[in-house]
Amino acid sequence: MGGSRGGSPTYLAKLRDAYYGKNEIDRAIVVFGSVTDFLSPDIKTSCEYYIENDGYVPENVRHYYNEDYSFFKRVLEPYLHGEITFQQARHKILLSSPLYFAKDGDEYVLHHVQVNHGDEDPVVRLGQSQALQAVMGIGGDSEFHWYKDSGHVPKLTDTDSHSGQTYDQIIDLWLNFI
């Protein structure tokens, strides 16, 4: 299970497990927003903004930049400082994007994944999860749940005012998937 910044590694761990034929990870749950495509226009816009504004980071994407292991610290800054080439940066970006590995031709590689995303997420746009759903198709052994009027972080109290579901209902949804 991974959420936000941990969602992409969750997808990638599940994909690598399948690729190497280990099948040790039976199911994966990604909660409330995770980037599936680091080559998407919204991420490209954030990168351009970062470069054009001398490293100023907009509030809605600040968490991508602040951690040592963040996407921008691992890829953008080494490229800007001449530590890696454009081709190396692009390769790292591609390898960080689970969208491109979810399907191999007609064969699905990413199985048994539950995706949960708020439709008003200002940090990771819902389009990231919808793009993965478009590649994987509707139905099958994976689940996609969009939460109406919900942002990046669920406010799970007795009743989540954003999704209209109780904390217990959301936890049951996750547990039933496992």
Contacts in CASP RR format, 6 or more apart in sequence:
PFRMAT RR
TARGET T0000
AUTHOR 0000-0000-0000
METHOD contacts of the structure
MODEL  1
MGGSRGGSPTYLAKLRDAYYGKNEIDRAIVVFGSVTDFLSPDIKTSCEYY
IENDGYVPENVRHYYNEDYSFFKRVLEPYLHGEITFQQARHKILLSSPLY
FAKDGDEYVLHHVQVNHGDEDPVVRLGQSQALQAVMGIGGDSEFHWYKDS
GHVPKLTDTDSHSGQTYDQIIDLWLNFI
1 10 0 8 1.000
1 28 0 8 1.000
1 29 0 8 1.000
1 30 0 8 1.000
1 31 0 8 1.000
1 174 0 8 1.000
2 9 0 8 1.000
2 10 0 8 1.000
2 28 0 8 1.000
2 29 0 8 1.000
2 30 0 8 1.000
2 31 0 8 1.000
2 34 0 8 1.000
3 10 0 8 1.000
3 30 0 8 1.000
3 31 0 8 1.000
3 32 0 8 1.000
3 33 0 8 1.000
3 34 0 8 1.000
4 31 0 8 1.000
4 32 0 8 1.000
4 33 0 8 1.000
4 34 0 8 1.000
4 63 0 8 1.000
4 123 0 8 1.000
4 124 0 8 1.000
4 152 0 8 1.000
4 153 0 8 1.000
5 34 0 8 1.000
5 63 0 8 1.000
5 64 0 8 1.000
5 67 0 8 1.000
5 70 0 8 1.000
6 34 0 8 1.000
7 30 0 8 1.000
7 31 0 8 1.000
7 33 0 8 1.000
7 34 0 8 1.000
8 34 0 8 1.000
8 35 0 8 1.000
8 36 0 8 1.000
8 96 0 8 1.000
8 97 0 8 1.000
8 98 0 8 1.000
10 28 0 8 1.000
10 29 0 8 1.000
10 30 0 8 1.000
10 34 0 8 1.000
11 28 0 8 1.000
11 30 0 8 1.000
11 34 0 8 1.000
11 36 0 8 1.000
11 98 0 8 1.000
11 102 0 8 1.000
11 110 0 8 1.000
11 113 0 8 1.000
11 132 0 8 1.000
12 96 0 8 1.000
12 98 0 8 1.000
12 101 0 8 1.000
13 25 0 8 1.000
13 28 0 8 1.000
14 25 0 8 1.000
14 28 0 8 1.000
14 110 0 8 1.000
14 112 0 8 1.000
14 113 0 8 1.000
15 98 0 8 1.000
15 101 0 8 1.000
15 102 0 8 1.000
15 109 0 8 1.000
15 110 0 8 1.000
17 23 0 8 1.000
17 24 0 8 1.000
17 25 0 8 1.000
18 109 0 8 1.000
18 110 0 8 1.000
18 111 0 8 1.000
19 101 0 8 1.000
19 109 0 8 1.000
26 112 0 8 1.000
27 112 0 8 1.000
27 113 0 8 1.000
27 114 0 8 1.000
27 177 0 8 1.000
27 178 0 8 1.000
28 112 0 8 1.000
28 113 0 8 1.000
28 114 0 8 1.000
29 113 0 8 1.000
29 114 0 8 1.000
29 116 0 8 1.000
29 174 0 8 1.000
29 177 0 8 1.000
29 178 0 8 1.000
30 113 0 8 1.000
30 114 0 8 1.000
30 115 0 8 1.000
30 116 0 8 1.000
30 129 0 8 1.000
31 116 0 8 1.000
31 154 0 8 1.000
31 174 0 8 1.000
32 116 0 8 1.000
32 117 0 8 1.000
32 118 0 8 1.000
32 121 0 8 1.000
32 147 0 8 1.000
32 150 0 8 1.000
32 151 0 8 1.000
32 152 0 8 1.000
32 153 0 8 1.000
32 154 0 8 1.000
33 116 0 8 1.000
33 117 0 8 1.000
33 118 0 8 1.000
33 121 0 8 1.000
33 123 0 8 1.000
33 124 0 8 1.000
33 128 0 8 1.000
33 129 0 8 1.000
33 152 0 8 1.000
34 124 0 8 1.000
34 128 0 8 1.000
34 129 0 8 1.000
35 43 0 8 1.000
35 71 0 8 1.000
35 96 0 8 1.000
35 97 0 8 1.000
35 124 0 8 1.000
35 128 0 8 1.000
36 97 0 8 1.000
36 98 0 8 1.000
36 99 0 8 1.000
36 102 0 8 1.000
36 128 0 8 1.000
36 129 0 8 1.000
36 131 0 8 1.000
36 132 0 8 1.000
37 43 0 8 1.000
37 97 0 8 1.000
37 99 0 8 1.000
37 100 0 8 1.000
37 128 0 8 1.000
37 131 0 8 1.000
38 71 0 8 1.000
38 75 0 8 1.000
38 93 0 8 1.000
38 94 0 8 1.000
38 96 0 8 1.000
38 97 0 8 1.000
39 93 0 8 1.000
39 94 0 8 1.000
39 97 0 8 1.000
40 128 0 8 1.000
40 131 0 8 1.000
42 125 0 8 1.000
42 128 0 8 1.000
43 71 0 8 1.000
46 58 0 8 1.000
46 61 0 8 1.000
46 64 0 8 1.000
47 72 0 8 1.000
47 76 0 8 1.000
49 56 0 8 1.000
49 58 0 8 1.000
50 56 0 8 1.000
50 57 0 8 1.000
50 65 0 8 1.000
50 72 0 8 1.000
50 76 0 8 1.000
51 76 0 8 1.000
51 80 0 8 1.000
57 64 0 8 1.000
57 65 0 8 1.000
57 66 0 8 1.000
60 122 0 8 1.000
60 123 0 8 1.000
61 123 0 8 1.000
63 70 0 8 1.000
63 123 0 8 1.000
64 70 0 8 1.000
64 71 0 8 1.000
64 72 0 8 1.000
65 72 0 8 1.000
65 73 0 8 1.000
67 73 0 8 1.000
71 96 0 8 1.000
74 92 0 8 1.000
75 84 0 8 1.000
75 89 0 8 1.000
75 92 0 8 1.000
75 93 0 8 1.000
75 96 0 8 1.000
76 89 0 8 1.000
78 84 0 8 1.000
78 89 0 8 1.000
79 85 0 8 1.000
79 86 0 8 1.000
79 88 0 8 1.000
79 89 0 8 1.000
84 92 0 8 1.000
94 100 0 8 1.000
98 110 0 8 1.000
98 132 0 8 1.000
99 131 0 8 1.000
99 132 0 8 1.000
99 135 0 8 1.000
101 109 0 8 1.000
101 110 0 8 1.000
102 108 0 8 1.000
102 109 0 8 1.000
102 110 0 8 1.000
102 132 0 8 1.000
102 135 0 8 1.000
102 136 0 8 1.000
103 109 0 8 1.000
103 110 0 8 1.000
103 135 0 8 1.000
103 136 0 8 1.000
108 136 0 8 1.000
110 132 0 8 1.000
110 136 0 8 1.000
110 142 0 8 1.000
111 141 0 8 1.000
111 142 0 8 1.000
112 141 0 8 1.000
112 142 0 8 1.000
113 136 0 8 1.000
113 142 0 8 1.000
113 143 0 8 1.000
114 142 0 8 1.000
114 143 0 8 1.000
114 144 0 8 1.000
114 145 0 8 1.000
114 173 0 8 1.000
114 174 0 8 1.000
114 177 0 8 1.000
115 129 0 8 1.000
115 132 0 8 1.000
115 133 0 8 1.000
115 142 0 8 1.000
115 143 0 8 1.000
115 144 0 8 1.000
115 145 0 8 1.000
116 145 0 8 1.000
116 147 0 8 1.000
116 170 0 8 1.000
116 173 0 8 1.000
116 174 0 8 1.000
117 124 0 8 1.000
117 126 0 8 1.000
117 128 0 8 1.000
117 129 0 8 1.000
117 144 0 8 1.000
117 145 0 8 1.000
117 146 0 8 1.000
117 147 0 8 1.000
118 126 0 8 1.000
118 146 0 8 1.000
118 147 0 8 1.000
118 148 0 8 1.000
118 150 0 8 1.000
118 151 0 8 1.000
118 152 0 8 1.000
118 162 0 8 1.000
118 163 0 8 1.000
119 126 0 8 1.000
119 146 0 8 1.000
119 147 0 8 1.000
119 148 0 8 1.000
119 149 0 8 1.000
119 150 0 8 1.000
119 151 0 8 1.000
120 149 0 8 1.000
120 150 0 8 1.000
120 151 0 8 1.000
120 162 0 8 1.000
121 150 0 8 1.000
121 151 0 8 1.000
121 152 0 8 1.000
122 151 0 8 1.000
122 152 0 8 1.000
123 152 0 8 1.000
124 152 0 8 1.000
126 146 0 8 1.000
129 144 0 8 1.000
129 146 0 8 1.000
133 144 0 8 1.000
136 142 0 8 1.000
138 144 0 8 1.000
143 177 0 8 1.000
145 173 0 8 1.000
147 154 0 8 1.000
147 160 0 8 1.000
147 162 0 8 1.000
147 163 0 8 1.000
147 165 0 8 1.000
148 162 0 8 1.000
148 163 0 8 1.000
149 162 0 8 1.000
149 163 0 8 1.000
150 160 0 8 1.000
150 162 0 8 1.000
150 163 0 8 1.000
151 162 0 8 1.000
154 160 0 8 1.000
154 162 0 8 1.000
154 163 0 8 1.000
154 170 0 8 1.000
155 161 0 8 1.000
155 162 0 8 1.000
156 167 0 8 1.000
156 170 0 8 1.000
157 167 0 8 1.000
158 166 0 8 1.000
158 167 0 8 1.000
159 165 0 8 1.000
159 166 0 8 1.000
159 167 0 8 1.000
160 166 0 8 1.000
160 167 0 8 1.000
160 170 0 8 1.000
163 170 0 8 1.000
165 173 0 8 1.000
END
